[in-house]
Amino acid sequence: LRALTGKVCGMEALTRWVDPDRGIMSPNIFIPVLEGAHLVHKLDAYVLNEVGSILSQSIKEGYPMIPVSINLSHSDFVFSDPFHELETVVKKYKLHRDFFCIEITESVLMSRKAHFLEEIRKFREAGYRVSMDDFGSSYSSLNALREIEFDELKLDLCFVKNLDEKGKQIIRTIIDMAKELQIHTLAEGVENEEQVTFLRETGCEKMQGFYYGRPQPMEEFRKNLASKNIHVESPAESRMYDAVGFLNILTEKPTAIFLSRGDEVRILLANPAYKKVLESIGGREEKELNTVLEKPNFALHNLFRDFTQKVISSHEENTLYYVDNGKDLRLTAQCIASAGDEYLMKASLENITYQKNPNEYRSVDSIVRNIKIMYMAIFQIEYHRDRIYVLSASHQPDAVGKSYYDIRATIDRVARHVVYPDDREHFKNFMMQFCTESFYKEGAAAYTDGWFRYRNSGGNYTWMEHSAIILKDEEYSALICIKEASIENAMDKKAVLSFLATQVDEMNDDPALARVTVKNPEKDLWAALMEHTIINYFWKDRKGRFLGASKSFLEYFGIASVDEIIGKTAEEMGLLRDEQAHRNEQYVLEKGDVIRDAVEICVAHGMVRDINVNRFPVYHDGKITSFLGYFYDSELFSLYDIKQKEAETKDALTGLHNVFGFVLNGNRLFESCRLNQKDMLVLILDIPMLREFYQRYGAEEAQPMIREVAMGLKKLTDQNTILCRIDSIRFIFMKQADARKEGKILETRIKEYIESIRTLHGYKCTLFPYVARNTLPVQEFESFDRIVTHLMLEIARREEMQEVENRKRIFIDLGKLNELDETIYICDPESCELFFMNAKGLADLGLPSNYPYYGKTCYEVFEHRKTPCDGCTTGLLRRNHIFRRNYHSTLNGNDYMMRDTLISWNERTARLTMGVNVSDYTRSVSDKDEILNEEIAANDAISIALEEVDANEGIRKLLAKIGGYMNAEKAFIYEVNGCGTFRNTYIWDAHGKETLFSDLSEDISEILLEIFAYAAEFKIERLENIREDMPTMYAYLKENGVKSAIALPLRNRGRIIGYVGIVDPEKKAFVSANVFFGTLTRFLSILLRNRDMVHKLDVISHRDALTGVMNRRAYIEESTHRLYRPTAILFADVNGLKQINDTLGHEEGDKLIRSV
């Protein structure tokens, strides 16, 4: 949940094992088992697919989308390709990448760091968010931050559980650091209100834990949210609050975050320094200030509302000086993020009451005293005390500071003696409203005015203006300020009365004012028309004098104000040079007929212009009293008409051609193609997710996103291409087809561009284009209208087929297809481009699991051809029918029994092919014989090795048997040395060149140790297969002339002591001889162990146990070997040894011997 709002902003996908007998089992029970069996990556692949399915179903059911975090482990990156797995899910279910957040721990980086860093970078570049899970749970967390760009830190629950003062300081430090690094923060393990409050006030952005709910299936999760009235954060809100997330409020400066929504302004979060300033005002709290801000009956409400609007519109930092509870305050604010009509502002507040110097105090005091002069009286109504307190009274100075109790009696007395009789009742009602608690709680306006006539010293009555300001200190009250009404001293009373007359309609509901009510909505409509119309209207009286004109008329002649022409004729103004105009006016006035489009001459801006004039008579009480006319300039109207027509053909949002532009330009292109005898190329592009933008972000945010897409499409086209946007998600490209492949090239460029989009208008997004390409022979169509009909039918047919397919579609689980033993691939039936290929198909061709087949053609991958296969069956395929055929692969020599059909794949027709490897089944018939032969060969090899007294010689002969049996070029053994790397200790060569390989580097040794930690063997069928994933090993093997290899680990009591392998064996070695090689590998481990044991025994038998130098046996053997040459033998004795042994003991004697 978002800490600032309490809205749901994310979910985490967790697994539980539902056992029919044991019930729901925790991951702590089954995850270790899966890890031990190296199957965790399969579970995670299942989770990815399930999350995609749930999100897709949620979209269909209209639920708001909630991003999901998914945990990836070290095993995922070792045994699978998680990036490819997730990309497959995204494309399968047509989901935005920002729906997914990948959670990893620093343990992922324990080995092969460069490889993992590259994998994580791929996720971020593609548009996925990456979170560091369990931050702080190990010693390498900070180092991981240095090496990887994370989007989010997930604080380990151990910090949240132990919320002592030291723990709190650690959390503050982590959050402060994260904000400096521009990384979002999330705390897990939240279980109580204390933790929620602390994390929120510390600036942690998101929280999760049992406090909000335990892990639940999706349906129960939704019910839980509904029962607790918890709402889901919209994508626009997520973007806004993410922008605020980097704001650090843990500073000494009084800082708060405000939310503005329409007229509502409230504090979301304030730091301790800000709260301290609120306390200095007079005990205000954050909650109390929000009440002041939310209710319009408080004076501060309007003040803050107006200031907020200024902050929002200016996009700059603004400052407001105001007084609250007698304290002078300075508020500084700036808008930092927005979403629709919601705006977030960073604000700081200072109490500057005691910061002023004496001169400033005198200046402010002088200003306040001058303001008081404006008012005859200022008093405060305190209804809870039932008193009126006089603050100022210029007409009665001795009343200042007095209190008048019994408010009702006081008001009655003033009304009876001072107020004009007709105004008394209204006066009492006005004053008494401030004496009830309901008035304040029902949300009265912050300011209220009332006008009443007061008796003056001369006995006359003067209009007095009463301004009431609602105050809220500790309790409600009202401040009443009385001064002489403006109308009494207005220099232009006519203007004031005119203004009041316009307000009469607003008082129509008051029966007392019914007699003066005047309604004239037509006048308002006419005024609006004359102000905004582009038509040059004018009207004159019977003598040809102007009564008025439209603003457009005045601008045409360069006249500043209508007052310049009222009461004057056109001739007097020098606007006409045409007697015919005068005669036409007289004709309308005398005959009452209408004159239309009379060509006349006028003068505008010193130039003679031809105009077309229309005049109509105006009647009053049955008589013609005036006439109305309008005119247009023929030349300007033609230019305007051209611009208007251009505007009519343009899409207002993108500037591309709209539907009318499509038809207009399509007609021209059609005629051009017919004249040049060329075909017409038409591509229809649909981007369904564009429609989602309106639902997810609203029109204000979605329109710039669509405009950005359109501008990108425009850059793909040349000047001969017509690009139209005919509805919210559909674009049409049209051009003359000059080359056969031109349409295919353009289609490819469009797809690549749309699929490459990762962000639009600052929002992360994932788009999937659908392109229908048509090359239309114009000679076969009577007109472009026929082509339009054809295209509309094509679009309707596609939509209908799509709807049918959506109802019939059964999503294919790619994970299940990957587990099958049959070769399966899916491709485009027209272009033969591959969409999917399962693991068995890749393995049969000797390709790695992450081979980038997508977009390549089937004949390129399966046959290494540049053109389609001669026997391609695509033309014979149809839905609801399976075509059977036999196929021989020239690449691997296998025979296959193939099944082909057409299916629906991601809203388009695709070809599905399934192949059974007949050669595999043929070979399986002789598998038992093969195993028996391998066992016999292994026993023979073991017997030969055991015959050798020297273990080293037995190992060499065993290697020779392995290499010979598997028709390899070389067989070798590498052993772990003291540095933890591998050293080549034995080698057999088919050609007798038994030169040892160089030692393996630390990087390669780490890779092999990691592989053998999880795998029983390591096969390289083609060296090129590891070029990208293992560049260091690739270079080492290539340098040594290796083309293919198989290696098995050598173990001693579970610990890896080395590995045995063969170089460039025959192909069958990769699929057979497992029994032979595996058996001999285990025996080799025994031989190596025995060799080392014999060596140790030999060392022990030739060394003196006390001193470590050679003993008598070693001396005899050594002297025997040296008899062939002159040898000097020296004997040394230790003096006094017997005495030390006898007096100090043998232990001291041994020390003496060792020291010698």
N, C-alpha and C positions, 0 to 999 in steps of 0.2 A: 504494500500500500504506500501511496505517496504521503510522506510525513506532513506536508503542508496542508493537504486537502482531505486525507482519509479515503481517497478514491483508489480503486484497484488499478495498478499500472503494470502488473506483470504476474506471471505464474512460473512455477518450476515443475518440470516433468519428473515424477518419482515413480519407482517400481515397487510393487508388492506381489509376492507369490501367493496366489489363492489356491490352497491345497484342500481337496474335498474332505480330508480327515483332520488335518491340523488347523485349517482355517487360514487366516491371513498371516503370512510369515514376513518378518522384517528382512531388509536387505543384508543385515549383519549375519544372517544365517546362510543365505544362498549366494551372495556375491563372492565370498572367499572360495566357495566351491567352483564357481564359474571361472574365477581368476586362475585357480589351480589347473583347470582343464583348458585354459586359454580360449574361453568362449564368451568373455565379457563383450568383445566387439560385436558379436552377433546380437546380444541383448540390446546394446546401444543402437544398432542398426534397426532393430525392431521398434525401439522407442521413437527414433526419428520418424519412421513411417507412420506409427500410430498418432504422433503429434500432428503430422501433416494431414492425416485423415480426419482427426477431430477438428482441426482448424477449418478445413475445407467444408465439413458438415456444418460448422457454426456459421460460416458465411452464407451457406444455402438457407439456413434457418433464420437468418437475419439477426443473429446475436452480435453484439459489439465485439470487435477483435481485441484480444489481450495477448501481448507478446509472451513467448514461452522460453524459459531458460532450460538448456539441455546439458547434462554433464558428459564430458568426454574424458576418457582415461588414457593412460599411457599405452595400454594394449590396443586401443582404437588406431593409434598412429603406427603401431608396429605391424598389426595383422590385417589392417584394412585401410581404406582411403576415406576418412570421414567427410572430407570436403566434397568428394564426388558423391558420396552417399546422400549428403544433405542437398546438393544441387539437384540430384535425381528426384528427391522428394518435392522440392520447390517446383520443378518443372512438371512433375506428375500431377500435383494438385493445384497448380497455378497460384502460388502464394507469393506474397511479398517477402523479400529476404529480411526486412526489419521486423518480421514476426518472430524471428529466432535470435536467441542470445546463446552463445557457446560458453559454457563454464569449464575452465581448466584449473588444475592446481599446479603449483611449482614443481611437483614430482614428475610432471610430464617432461620437464627439461633436464632430468637427471643424466641422460646420456643422449648422444646424437643431437646435441643442442642446435646446431646449425639447421639440421633437417626440420626439427620441430618449429623453430622460429619461422622458417619459410612457410610451413603449413599454416601456422596461425596468421601470418601476413596475408595468405590467400583468402582466408575467411574475411578479414577486415576489408581488403580491397574489393571483394565481391559485394559488400554491403551488409554483412552480418556483424552483430555486436559481439565483442569478446569480453568476458568477465573473468577476473581472477577469483577463484573460489577459495574459501578458508584462509583468507589473507591473515597473516600473523601466526599461523599454526606451526610454521617451521622457520628455520634460521635463514632460509634463502629468499624470503618474500621480497625484501627490498632489492635484492640483486635482480630478481625477475622483473621488477618494475623498471629497472634501468634498461633491460634488454628488450622488453616487449611493450608495445603501445596498447594498453588495455582501455576499454571503454568504461569499465566499472570495477570497483573493488568490493568484494563481498566479505565483510568483517566476520571472522570466525566467532562462533557462538560462545567460545570460552571467555571472550572479552565482555559480552553482554551479560553472561551469567554472574560474573563476579564484579558487581558494580560498587566496589569500594572506591575511595577517593583516588587511589593510585590507578585503578582500572579506568575510572572516568577520565583521568588526565591522559592516559594512553589513547583512549578513543578520540578525545579532542585533538590530540597530536596527529593521529592517523587521518582524521577528517580534514584537518587544516592542510596537511601535506597533499592529500588527494585533490583538494580544490586548487592548490598551487599548480599541480600537474595537470589540471583540467580533466580529472577522472571522477566519474560519478561514484556515489557511495551507497551501499545497501548493507543493513545489519540483519543477520539471521539469528534465530533463537529468542525472539522477543516473546515474553510470556506474561508480563504484568504492566500495569499502568505506569509505575515508576520508570521502567525502562523506556516506554513509549515517550513519556514526557522529557526525559533526559536526552534521548536521541534526537527528538524533534528540536529541542532548544539548542542542541549542539550543532545543528545544521546537517545531520544525516538525511539524505534525500528519500530513501526508501527503507521499509521495514517488512520483515516477514517472520512468522512464528506462530506458535500455538495460541497466542493471545487473540489472533484473528480467526484461526481455524486450523484443524488438523488436515493432513493430506486426504483428499476425497476424490472419487470418480467425478467426471465433469458434470453430470446431472445434479449430484448432491452439492457440488461446489456452487452451481448457479442458485440452487435453493437456499443455500447458506447466505449468499450475498443478498438475496431478496428478503430473507427473514430479518437480516440485520440492517436493511435499507442502505447497503453499501453500493455505490455507483461505480461504473467503469469509466476510467479516464479516456477521453477521445484522443485520436492521434494528434490533433492540433494542440490540445492541452499538454500532451506529453512533450511536444516540441517546446512549448512555452516554459514548462516547469524544468525541463532539462537545461534550458538556457539560464534559468535562475539558479540551478543547482551548483554552479561554480562560484556563486556569490558567497563570500566568507563573512558571516555576521559575528564571528568570535573576535571582535576588535573592541578597543576601548571607546571608539566613537559610537554614540547612540545611533543604532541602525535598526531599521524595520523594513519588512516587505509588506506592501499594500496591494490589495486586489481591487480593481475597479471594474464593475459590470453594470453598464447602463448608468442609472443614478446611484447605484450602490457603491459605497467605498468602505472597506474594512481592513483591519490589520490581520495578516496571516501569521506573522512571526516577528517578534521583537527581541533584541538581545538585552542582557541585564542593564547595560548602560542606558538604553532607551527607556526601559521600565523605571529606572531611577529618575529620569527627567519627568516622567508622568507622575511619579510620587511627589516630586517637588512642586507640582502645580497645585496640589492640595489633596493628595491621596488617590488620584485617579489610577485606575487599573486598566489593563488592556481590554478586558471585557466591557468595562464601563464606557471606554472611549469608542468601542465598536457600536454600542447602543446610541451614542451621540451621533456617530457617523451615519447610522442606518435610518434614523427617524427624522423626517423633514421638519418636525415641530421644534427642533433645536436650532439655535442660531448658527452654530458651527457647521451644521449639515450643508447648507447652501454655500458657505465659505469654502469648505473642503471640496464640494462638488465642482464649483467653478474653477478652483485651483487645479483639481485633477484634470479637468478638460484641457486646461492650458498646458499642463505637463504632457498630456497625450498628444496634442496637436503640434507642439513645438519640437518634439523629439530631442529636447535639450534639458539640461539641468535648470530648474526654476526654484525661486525662493519666495516664501510667504512669511510675512511678519504679521502676527495676530496676538490678541490678548485672550487668555482663558483663566477665569477665576482670579483676575487681578494680576496675573503674571504675564510678562512680555516674552514671547516665544518666537523662534526662527525655525521654520520648517523648510528643508531643502529636499527636492525629489526629482527623480528622472525615471522615465519609462524604459524598462530594460527588455521586455518581451510582451508578446500579445498573441491572442488566438480568438479570431472573430471579434466579438464585442467585449472580450475580457482583456484586461491590461494589468501587468505586474509592474510595480514601481518600487525602486529602492529609495528609502527616505531616511533622513537624519534629522533629529530634533534637538534644539538647544534652548535652555532657559536663560535668556539674556537679561533678566530683570536686574540682576546685580552686577552686570558687566558694564553698565553705562557710567560715564563720568558725570559730575555735577552739572556741567554745561548741558549735556544731553538731557538730564532730568528737567532742567529749567526750560529747555526748548519744548520738550514733550508737554510739560505742565502748561506752558503758554498756549500750545495748540489746543489742548483739551478745554481750557478756559474760554478760548474763542469759539469753540464748537458749542459750548453751553449757552453763549449769547444768542445763538440762533433760536433757542427754545424758551418759551415763556415759563414752562415748568417741566421738571423731570421727577417722576416718583416711581416707586416700586410697590407692586401689589404682591403681598405674601399671603396667599389664601390659607396656608396651614397655621398661620398666626392670627389670621383675621385682622390684618392691619394694612394701612397704606403708609409707606415711609417716604417722606419728601427729601429728595436729593438736591433739587435746585428749583428756585422760584423767583424769577426776576421781578415780577409784579408784587411779590410779598416776601421780601428777604427774611423776615423774622420767622417764617414758617419752615425754613430749611432745617433739617435734622429732627423735625417733629414726626410723631407717629399718630395716626388716626385709626383707632380701633373701630370694629363694627363696620366692615367694608360696605355692606348693603345700605346702611343708614347714611354713610358718608356720600355714597354715589347718589342716593335719592336727594340729599340736601343740595348737592352741586347741581343736579338736573333741575331742581325746583327754582333755584335762585339765579342760575347762570345760563342755562341752556335754553335756546329758542324753543317755544312750546311744541312746534311741529317736529322737532328733532329729539324731544326728551325720551320718548319710548325707545327710539333707535339707539340713543346714547346709552341708556341703561342696559339694553341688551348687549351692546358692544363691550361695556365695562365689566358686566357680571360674568361674561364667559371666562374671564381669567380667575374666577373664584371657585372653580370646580375641578376636582382631580381628574374627572373623565375627559375634560378639555385637553389636558396635557397628554394623557395616555392614548387618546384616540388619534393622535398624530396631527394636531393642528399645524398650520404653516408657521415657519420660524418668524416671519414678519407679517404683521397685519396692520392695515391702515383704516381709519375711520374719519369722516369729515362731519363736523357739527358746528352750528352757529352759536357763538358765545356773546353775551351782552358785554359791551365795552363801557368805559367810564362816561361816554357821551350818551348812553342809552340806546345806541344802535347795536345791531348784531353783526358780528364778523365771523367769516368761515375760519374755523380752526382745524388743523390737521393733527390727528392723533396717530403716532407710530408706536406700535407695540412690538417689543422684542422678547422672545421666549428665552428665559435663562434657566440654566441647570447647574447649580453648584451642589450642595448637599441635598437640596429639595427644589421642587419646581417653584418658579415665580415668573412675573412679567414686568418688564421695564416699559413705562409709558412716557413718551416724549411728545409734548404739545407745543406746536408753533403755529403762527398765522399761515393759513393756506396759501399756496403759491398763486392762486387765481386772484387773490386780493391785491397782490403787488405786481402781477404780470403786466409787462409793458405792452404785450400784444394779446389782449383778452380775446380778440376774434380768433386767433390761432388756438388758444386754449379751449374755447367753446367748440371750435371745429373738431378738435381732438376728442372732446367729451362726447360729441354727437356720434363719432364713429364707435364709441364704446357702448352706446345705448342698447344695441342688440344683445350684448352679453348680460344685460339686466332684465331681459324680457320676461324671465320667470317670476319676477317680483311683482305681485298684483298692484302694489302701491305705485309702480312706475309704468303700468300698462298704458296709461293715457299718453305717455310721451314716447312709446316704443315705435321705432321706424325700421322697417325692413326693406332692403334693396339689394338682394343678392345679384341681380342682373348688372347693377352698377359695378360690383366687384369683379364680375366675370369680364365685363367690357374693359375695365382698367387693366386686367391681366392680359387680355388679348392684345390691346394696343401697346403694351409694354414689350411683348415677346414675339409678336408675329413678324414674319419677314415681308409681309405684303404692305405696300405703301397706301394706307388708308388716310382719307381726309373727309371732313364734312363742313358744310357752309350753310349760312342762312339764306334768305330769299334775295338779299342784296349782294350775294357773292362773297361775303366776309367769312373768314375762317372761324369755325367754332371749336375746332380741335383737329388733331392728326396723330397718327401712330408714330412710335419712335423710329420705325424704319423710314417713314416719310421724311422726318426731320433729318435723319442721317444722310439720306439720298441728296438733299439740298444743302447739307452742311449747316443746319440751323440748330443752335444750342438748346433752345427751350421752346416749348409750345407757346409760352407767353409772348414770344416775339411775333407770332402770326395771328393770334386771336384778335378779331375785330378788324383785320386788314384783308384786302383782296390780293389775289395772286399777282395782279398787275402792279399794285403798290409795293409788293415784295420783290418785283422783278423776276418772277418765276415763269411767266408765260410770254410767248411771242406769237400768239396764234389767236386770230379773231374767231376762228372756228370753235375754239374752246369756250369762248363767251357765249356763242350762239347755242352750243350744245347744253350749257348749263341752263339757259333760259328755256330751252325746249323741255327739259326735264321738269322745271318748276311750273311751267304753264300747261304742259300737256299731261304730265304725270307718267310719261313713258320711260322705259329703261333704255339707256344707250350703252351698247357693248362694243368694246375693242375699237373705239374711235381713235384714229391715228392723229396725234397732235404733237406740237413742238413746245419744248420747255428749255429752261436754262438752269443747269446744275453745275456748280463749281466753275462758272465762267465758260462752260461748253454747252453748245446747242445739242439737245438730245431728242431722238424720236421716242415717243412713248405711246402705249396703248392704254386708253382710259375707259373706265366703266363708271356709270353714274346711276343712282337709284333715288327716287323721291321718298321723303320721310313724312308721314302723316301724323297729325295730332287733332283729335276731335273731328276727324273727317276732312281736315284741310292740310294742304302741303305747306309745311312750315320751313323745311330745309331739305337738303339732299346729302346723301352719302356717296362717296366715290373711292375708287382705288385705281392704281395704274401699275404697269410694269414696263421696264426698259427692254425693248426687243433684243438688243445686242447682249445685255447682261443676262437676260433670261435664257438665251441660247447657251451661254457659257455655264450658267447654273444648271441648265438641263443636262448638259454633258457630264458635269461633276456629279449630279444627282444619279444619273444612270450608272456612272462608275461606282458610286457608293452602293447602289442597289445590288451590284454584282459581287461586292466584297463581303467577306465574313468579318463582322465587326470585332470579333475577339482576336483573330489571328492575322487578318489582312490577306488571307488566301481567298481564292474564288469561292463563293457560296453556291447554292443549288442553281440560282439564276446565272451566275458566272459559268458554271459547269455547262449549262445548256447553250449559252451564247457562244462561248469559246469552242465548245464541242462542235457546233455547227460549222464554224470557220475551219477547224481542223479537218472535219469530215470532207469539206469541199476541196481543201488543199490535198488530202490524201487521194481523193478521187482524181483530181487533175494530174497528180504525179504518179498515179497508178501504184500507190504504196498501201500496205496494210496499216491499220490503226492499232497501236499498242495501248491497252487499258489495264492498269493494275488497281485493284480495290484492296485497301489496307484497313483492317479492323484491329482496334486495340481495346478490347473489352474493359480493361482495368481503368481506362480513362473515366468511365462512368462511375467507378468506385470513388474517384477523387471527390466528386460532389458529395457523396454520402459520408465519406470519412472526414473531409476537411471543410466542407461548406463551399459555396460558390466563390466567395471572396478569395480563398486560398487556392481553389482548384483552377480557376481561370488562368492565373499566371503559369501554372504547371502545364496546362494544355497549350498555352501560347508558346512555351519553351519547346515543347515537342514539335509544334508546327514549324518553328524557326529552324530546328534541326533538320526536319524533312526538306525544307526549302533549300538548304545548303546542298542536299544530295542531287538536286535537279539542275539541268542546264537551262538555257534561255528558251529552248524549244519545247520544254516540258510544261504542261498545264497542270497545276496542282490545286485541287479543290478540297474543301472540308464541307461535307454535305450533311453531317449531323455530329453529335457529340463525340462519337468514337470512330467515325469512318472518314477516310481520306481517299480521293481518287486521283491517280496520275494518268495523264493522256499525252501521247506524242505520236509522231509519225514513226513507224517501225522501219528504220533504215538498215538494220542488221539483224540476222537471225537470233544471235545470242544477246542482243541488247536488253530484252526484257528480263532474261535470267540474271544478267549482271545487275540491273537496277533492283530486282527483287532481293538479291543477295545483300546489296548495300543497305536496303531498307531494313531487312531483318537484323543485320549486324548492328545497325545504329540503334534500333529500338531495344535489342537485347543488351546493348552495352550501357544503357542508361541506368545509373545507380541512384542519382538524386535529381529532384526537380523542385525548384523554388525552395531549396533548403530541406526538403523532405526526402528521406530514403524511400526508394520504391523499386519494384521489379515488374517489368512489362513483358508480355508475350504477344508478339504480332501474328496476325493471320493474313496472308497475302494470297489473293486470287489473281492470276495473270491470264489475260485474254489478248490474243493477237487476232484482230477482226479484219477479214477481207472486205473493204468498204464496197467493192463491186457487187457484193451479194446483198447489200442493204439499200433500200430505196432512198432513205434519208437518215439523218442523225437521230430523228425521233425513233426510228426503228431500233437503232443501236441502244438508245436510252431504255426503250422497252425491254430489249434483250438483257441489258445490264440489271435493270430493276427486277426482272424475273430471276436472273442469276442470284442476286442478293436475297430475294425472297426465298428462293430454293435453298440457299445456304442456311438461312435462318431457320427454315422449316426442318431441314435435315439436322441442324444443330439441336433444335428442340427435341426432335425424335431421339437423337443420339444421347442427349442428356437424360432422357427418360430411360433409355435402354442400357446406358453405359454401365459396364461392370469394370471397376478399376482393377487393373492387373497389378498384383503385388510383385514388384521387381525383385524384392528380397527372396520370395519363393522361387522365382525363375532362376535366380542365381544359384539356388541349392540343387537344381535338377541336374541329372547326369546326361541330359540331351543338349545338343547345341541349339540355341535359340537366338534368332535376331529379328528385329523389326526395322523396316526401312520404308522410305517414300516410294510408292509404286512407279512414279514418273521419273524422278531424278535418281533413284536408287541410293539416296543418302541414308546412312544408318542413323536410327534413333536410339536403338538399344541393342546390346549384345551381352549375353550372360557369361558367367565365369568359365563354364565348360567350353564354350565356343572360343574364348580367348586362349584357354589352356591348350586346346587342340592345335591351334595355330602357333603355339609357342610365344604368345604375347603376354605381357604383364597385366595384372588385374586393373591397373590404372591407365592402360593404353588409351590414348585420345581418339577413339573411333568415331565420336559424334561428328557428323558432317561429312565424313569420308563415305565413298560409295562402297557397296557390297562387293563389286567386282574388283575394286582396288585393294580391299582388305583380304578377300578370300582367294583371289587369283593373281594379284599384282598386275592387273590389266589396266589400260587407259580407256578402254571402251567396254560397253556392256557385253556380257557373255553371249555367245552365239545361240545357246539354247535357253535363253531367258524365258521364263514361263509367265511373266507379269501379264501379258496380253490374254492369257487363258484363265486368269483368276477372277473370281467373283465372290460376293458375300454368301454365307450359308452353304459353301461348297469347299471341300478340301481336295486339292490336287496332289496326287502322289507321283513321285519320281525317284530315280536312283542317281547318285552323284558320286564322282570320284575326285578327290582333292589332289591336285598336282603339287601342292605345297607339302602336305604331310604324308601323302600316299595312302590315306585311309579311304574306305568306301562308306557311304552314308545312304540311309533310306530317308528321303526328305518328304515333308508335308507342308504345303503352302496354302494360304488363304488370305482374304482381306478382312481387316478389323477396323474398329474405331480407335484412334489413338490421339489423345489430346485434341479432340474436336476436329480431326481430319481423318481421311481414309489412309490406312497404312497396310503394308504387306507383312504378314507374320510367317516366318519359316522355322520349322522344328526339324532337326536332323538327328537320327539315331546312328551312332558310330558302329556300323556292322563289323568293322575290323576289330573293335574292342571285344565284341561278343565272340567273334571267331577265335581271337586269341585266348579268351577266357576258358574255352573248351580244353586247351592244353595247359591251363595254368597249374593244375595239380602235378602234371608231369614235370613242368618247369621247376616247381618248388622242390620236387624230389631230386631233380638233377642239381639244383643249387645246394641242397643239403649234402649230397654226395661230394660235390666239389669242395664245399666248405670243410667237410671232414678230412678230405685228402690234404688240403692245405694245412689244416691244424696238425695232422700227423707229421708232415714234413717239418713244420716249425718245432715240434716237440722233440724231434730226433737230434736237434742241434744242442750241444752243451752250452755254447755261447748264446745268450739271449739276444744279443745284437744281430747275430747271423740268422737266428730264427725269425726275427722281425723283418729282416731284409727279404728272406725267402717268402714270407707271408705277403709282403707288399708285391713281390713279383707275381704271385698267384692271383692276387686281386686285380692287378693291372692287366695280366694276360687274359684272365677269364672274361673281363669286361671290355676287351679290345681297346684299351686306353693307350694314350701316348705316354703318360706318366702316372705313377702312383706315389703318394708322399705322406709324410707325417710331420705335423707341426706340434711343438710342445710349448706350454706356458713357461716362460723363464721367470727369474726373480723380479723383473720389473712389471710383470703383469701383461707383457706382450707375447706374441707367438714367434718361435724360432724354428726354422726348418731343420729337422734332425736326421731324417731318412728320406731317400728318394730312389725311385726305380724308373728307368727310362727304357722304352721299347727298343731304342736304337743304341743303348749302351752309354749314352751321355749323361752320366749320373752326377751332374753339377747341382749343388744345393741352391734353392731359391734364397734371395735375401730375406732378412727378418721383416716381419710385418710392422708397420707403423702403429703408433698408439691409437690413432683414429680407426684404422681397419680392425685392429684387435678388439676395440670396444664394440664395433658393429657385430663382429662374429660372436663375441661373448653374449651380447644381447639377443642375437638370433637363437643361439643354442640354449639360452635360458628358457625359451618358450617352444622351440621347434626341435624335432628329432633329426632333421636333415636340412641341408641347404643345397638347392639345385640351381644351376645357371645353364639353361638350355642354349641360350644365345647371349653372348657377352653384351650385346647392345641393349638387352633388357634391363640392365642395371646402370646404364650410363647416366641417367638423370637422377635416380634415387641414391646411388652409391658412387659418386664420381671418383673418390679416392681409391676405392677398391677396383673400380673399372680401369683406372690408369695403371695400377700395380699389375693386374692380370694381363692387360694388353702389352705392357712392357716385357712380360715374360712369355708372350706368344700364346696365351691361353684363349681358346675360342669358346669352350664350354667346360663345366666342371660339376662334380658332386662331392660334398663333404659331409661327414658324420662326426659328431662330437665323441671324444674319448673321456670317460668319466672314471673317477676313483672315489667310491663311497659318496656318490652324488655330486662331487666337485669336478668341474671341467679341468682336465689336465692337458688337453690338446685336441687335435682333430686329425682324422685320416681322410684322404680324398684322392680322386682320380681326375686327370685332365684329358679332355677331348675323347670321351668314350663313344662307343657306337650308340645310336639313338635309342635302342631298346633298353639301354641301361637306365634311362630316365623313367621308364614305366615298369621295368622288371628287375630281376636280380636283387630284390630287396632282402630276401632271406639270406642269400649268400653274403652280401656286403654287410648286413646288420650283424650276422653271426660272427664274422671275422673281426668286425669292429670291436665287439665285446671281448673277443679273445685277445685282440691286440692290447686292449686296456690291461688285461691280466698279464700279458708278457712284459709290458712296460713297468707294471708294478713289481713283477718278479725281478726284472733287470735292476731296478732301483734298490730292491731289497738285497740282492746278491752283492751289489756295489757297496751298500752300507756294511754288510757282513765282512766283505773283503777289507774295507777300511778299518773296521774294528779289529780284525785279526792281525793286522799289520801295524797297529798303533799301540803305544804304551798308554794305558788308561790314566796314569797319574799325570804325565807330562804332555801327552799328545805327540811326542816325537815317535819315530819308528821303533819297533820292538826287536827282540832277538830274532824272530822269524823273518822279519823284513831284512835284518842284517845278513842272515844266512843267504836268502834269495838274492839280495843285492850283490853280496861278495861273490856269489857263484857266477852272476852275469858279468862281473868285471875281471874274471880270471884271465881273459885273453889279453889283458894289457897290464903294465906295472901299476900296482895299487899300494897306496900308503894307508896304513891302519893306525889310528891313534886311540889310546885308551885314556880315559880321565876318571879320577876318583874324587870323592868329596871328603876332605879331612874333617874329622871330629863328628861324623854322622852317628856313629855308635854311641858316643858320649851324650849327644843331644837326645837320641832315642831313649837312653837309659835314664837321663835326668829330667827332661822336659816332656817326654812322651813322643810317640810315633807321629802324631799330628804335626808337631813342630818340625820333626824330621822331614815329613813330606813337603812342608812349606819350603824348607831349605833346598830340597831337590828341585822343586818347581822353580825356585828363584834362580838356581844355577842354569 
